[in-house]
Structure formats: structure tokens, C-alpha cells
Amino acid sequence: MSVSVVGLGKIGTAIVPHLITLGEEVRVWNRSPAAVEKMVALGAVSLDDVRAAFASELVLSVLFDDAAVREVITHEAIASATGRNTLHVCLSTLSPNLADELTLAHQRAGIGYLSAPLFGRPEAIRERAANICVAGDPGLLEKARPYLESFGRVWALGEEPRQANVAKLCGNFLIGTAVAAMAETTGILKAEKTDTEVFMTLMTETLFASPIYRNYAPSVTGVTPLPASGLATPIKDMGLLATISAENQLSNRVLKALRESLYQAQDAGFGADDWSTALGRLARMPSAVA
């Protein structure tokens, strides 16, 4: 089956090598050419127009946010599918409302659509350890499954594409609350001159022996900060989740507190940091502890 990848950021470029190993022709499109050239060197085929991507039987789009998806995955691009066997799988973390729009646009064009946002940094994808939230028609999922499983584990979450996007945002929220709790704990321990590293080792090797705590704890404490990734993405994601919560008239006190902390970290000058580093630094400030 021919495969196209639209968007060659850190995630997209980590996915392409796995697809190439499946022995399929992999076509790639990106707004900037440098990433395309790197993938071509691995054996991919360059596309000059995103509409050409929809000539493939499977299209994996890996774009940053709603704005990027709206700009690239236009109605014209969707309608350019040359056959009715085309399946588009969107790996972006999107608003559920946009997922609904895309579902309808694909239905009108007569082609398949799945939402499949994933959990995993590029290094996890390279190790085939991503966790992929997928929602949509079960038959379409089975068509895409071998390709998605080339770089991670598939979790089917429903038959409406928006459900995968809601699930991804909820997962990010759980990560954020864990990070925020570790950050505030670090602030208290340091204020009391308690050995923070020993405490975090105790927690991550016993009660909270999970990847989220183990991976983020050294960054929260400042011992080994994660690479700077900025607060724009978590602020965007938590804003989307707050909108969903408000639309369903649900209480979101913890979510509200997390969003406030992210904005405070940004205002404090930590906007370029990974959110674990930023929230850790914020919590260690005297005003934050008070």
C-alpha cells in the first residue's frame, strides 16, 4: 500500500524510517525542504504538492496544531484523492471540533478518516514505543493498524474520531497534574532543606514507579532538565480541554489551577522550558511557595 507522510517535524521524521522498513513506497511532504531531503536520503519520495499526498492509499498527517492542519489539510487537498480507497490518519493533537469538521469533510469526499494522536517523544517513536490513541471506523483502523504498529501500540477508544482527540488531551492533563504535584512537592522540600533527590528516588522507585514520574522527576528538581520545548503546546492543549469541560458544564478546578501555573511560569520568564522544568522553577520561587 502506498503511504504518504504530511509534516516532517520531530515526530514525522521519526515515523518515516519505520514505514520505509515495511517495504512500502513512502512519499513525504513538508513546508520546508530540509527535512524532506533527509527523508529522501533514507529512501522516501519527495512530493511538491500536499494534494499529491492524497493520491496514496494511506495518508499520515503529523502537523502541529489546529491552525497548521487548517492551512495544509484543505478541502481541496482532501477532494484531490484519486480513488475511494484513500484513508487519512491524523496524528495531531487537535480540538475535537476540528476533528468533527475533518470527519465531515472526508465523508463528503468519500474517503476514510481516523484521529490518532499519540503519546511519545521522538526517541520513544524511534524505539517503537509510542502509544497511539485511535478513534473512528473499526474497519479503517484495521487497515491502518500494521502501519501504526510499526512505531507504537494502538489503543482503540471509540468510533467517533473526536474521541481520540479528547482522550489525548485528558492524558496530557494527567501528565501535567503529575508534573505540577512534583513541582510543588519539590518547592516544599527545598524550603525545608530536605534532600529532594533522595525523596524523588524513593517515590519513583516505590509508590510512583512509572515512566511519567521517572522521566520528569529529574527535570522538575532541576537535576537533569529535559530539552527546552516551550510552554506553547501544553498551554494550547489545556486550553482545548478547558473548552471541552466548559461545553459539558463540568467542574475543572484542578485543570484551572494547572493552567494558571503554566501562565505564571510563562510570565516568570520560563516560557522556553519544558513544562516540567518551568513548573519546577516556578515552585521553587519564594512567591510560588508562599
N, C-alpha and C positions, 0 to 999 in steps of 0.2 A: 504494500500500500504506500502510495506517495505521501510524504509528510512535509508540511511547511511550518516553520517557526517564525512568528512575527514578534519582534522585540528581542534584542540581544544585550540586555543588561547583565548583571551578575548572575541572575537566575537563568535567563535564557541561554547564556553561553555555557552554563554548567549542564544544561539539559541536552544540548545538541550532540555532544560526544556519545551519550548513551543511545540516542536514537540512531546514530550512524552505525553503532555496533550491531544493531538489529538487521543490518543488511539492506535497509530501505534507502531510496533516494531521499535525501533531506535537503529541502530548499529553505533559504533563510532571507529575511528582510529586516532591515533596521534603518532608522532615520540617519544615523551617522555610519560612514563606510568602514571605519577602522575595525569594529567588531565583526563585520561581515567578512572582511579579509582574513581574519584569524580563523573563522569557521570554515571558509573555503579551503584554507591550508590543511584542514582536517579531513576534507572530503565533501563538504557541503556545496550546494549550488546556489549562487547568488541570484536574487530577484531584484529587479529595478523598480517594480511597482507592487504595492501591497495587494492590489487586486489580483495579481498573478498567483499569490499565495492560495487564493480560494479556488484555483484550478486543481489543487491537491485534494486527495480524498480525506486527509486529516490535517486540520489547521490547529496548531497550538499557539495561542497568543499569550505573551508574557509582558504586559505593559504596566506602568507604574500605578496609575490611578484612574478615576472616572474620566478626568479631562483627557488623558492620553488615549484612553480607549475610544472616547467620542471622536477624537481627532483622527485616529487611524482606522478603526473598525467602522467605517461609514456604511450607510445603506447601499451606496454604490459598490463598495467592496464586497458586501455580503451578496448582493444581487449578481455579482460577477462570477459566482460559482458556475462552472461549466457543466456540472451534472448534479443530479439529485442525490448522489451518494456522499456528498461533502459533509463532513462533521467538523464543527468548530468547538474546540475546548478552550475556555478562557481560564487561565491560571492566575489572573489578577485578583487582588483583594478589592472588591468593588462594593458600592452601595447596592443593597437589594433592589432598589427602584431601578437602577440601571440594568441589573440582571433581568428584571421583568421586561424592560424595553428591548433588550437584546433577544430575549426569548421570543417575543412577538415578531421582531424583525426577521429572525431566522425562520419562524413558522411561515411568514408571508412569502419568503424566498423559497420555501420548500426544502430547506436544508436543516441538518441536525445541530443542536446546541447543548452543551453541558457547561456548568460552572464547576471549576476545580481548583480553588485557591489552596495553596499548600503551606505547611509548616516546615521550615528547614532553611538554614543558611546555605550559601553556595557550597561550603565544604561538606555539609550533610548530603546535598544533592549529588556531589561528586562521589560520595560513598554509597549512593543508592539508599539513603536513609531518610528521605523526605516522607512526610505524612500528608496525603492529599485528600482533602475534603471534596467529595464529588456529589452533585445532585443533578437529576434530570432523568430522562427516559432510560430505564434499565437496559434495554436493548442497545442503546447508543453507548452506554457505559461499557458493556461487554466488548463492543467494537474498539473502544479506546483503551481498554484495560491493559493489554500487553505493552503498549507504548508508555502509559503512565507508570506501570510497574517496572519499567526499565530504570527508573530513578527514584522509586519510593513505594510506599504501601498505600493502597487505595481504601478509603473509608466511604461507603455509600450512605448518604444522610437523608435521602428523600428523592421524590420525583419532580419537585419544582426547583429549577436551578437556583433561585434566590436562597433556598435553604442552606446551600453550601456556603454562600457568602455570609449569611447570618452566623453560621457555625464558626467560620474563620474569625470573625470579629469577636465572638464570645471567647474563643480560645486565646486571642490576643489580650483580651481583658483579663482572663485568668493569669496569664503570664505577667501582665502589668501589676496586678494586685500582689502577686508573689514578690516581684521586684520592689514595689513600694513598701511592703511589710519588712523585707530585709533591710531596706534603706533606713527606715525609721528605727529598726532594732539596732542597726549599726550606730546611728546617732546617739542612742541612749547608752549603749555600751561604752562608746568612746568618751562620752561625758562623764561616765563613772569610772573611767580609766581601767576598764575590764579588757582582757585580751580578746579582741574581736575575732582575730583569725582562728584562735583555738575554738571559740564558740561556734563560728561558722563551720569549722571542720566537724565539730560534734554534731551539728544539725544535719549537715549534708551527708554524713556517713551513717546516721541513725534515723531520726524521725523524718527527715526530708531528703532521703537518698534517691533523688530523681534528677534527670538531666537539667531541668529548668533551674533548680536550686544550685546544683553543682556548677553549671556553666556560668550562671550570673553572679553567684556569691563573690568570687574574687574581683569582679568588676564593680559591684556595689561597694565593697570595702575599699576599693582603690588600689588593691594589691596588684591586680592584673587587669587594667581597663580593657574592655572589648574595643575593637576598631571603631572609630568615630563614624556613626551612621546617621546622626541627626535626629531631632525630635519631630520633624515634619510628618513622618509616617505614623508614629503612634498617636500624635495629636489628631491627624486625619482619621485614623481608624476608630479612636474613642469617640470622636465627634459623630461618625456614622452610627456607632452603636447607641449613642445617646439619642439620636433621632429615632431609631427603631424603638427604643424604650418609651420615648415620649408618644410616638404614634400608637403604641399599645397601652398607653396610660399606666405604665409600670413604675414602681419606685426604683430610683437609681442612685441612692445615696453614696454607695461605695464608688460607683463609676464617676459621680460628680467630684468626689474627693480626689480620685486619681487624675482626672482632667485638670483640676485646679493645681495639683502638684506639678504636672507637666508644664503648664503655663508659667508657674512660678520658677521652675528650672530654666525655662527659656528666657524669662525676664532677668534671671540672675546671671545670664551670660553663658549658660551651658547648652545652648541650642544645637551646637555641632556634635555633642557627645551622643553615644549610645544611651538609651534611656536608663539602663542600669547604672552607668557611670554618673549621668546627670542627676538622677534621683538620690543616689548615694551622696554626691557632693552637696546637694540641697539639704539633705537630712543632717549633715554634719555642720551646717552653718548654725551659729547660735540662735538666730531668729527662727530657724526651722525647728530646732529642738524645743524652744520656748513655746 
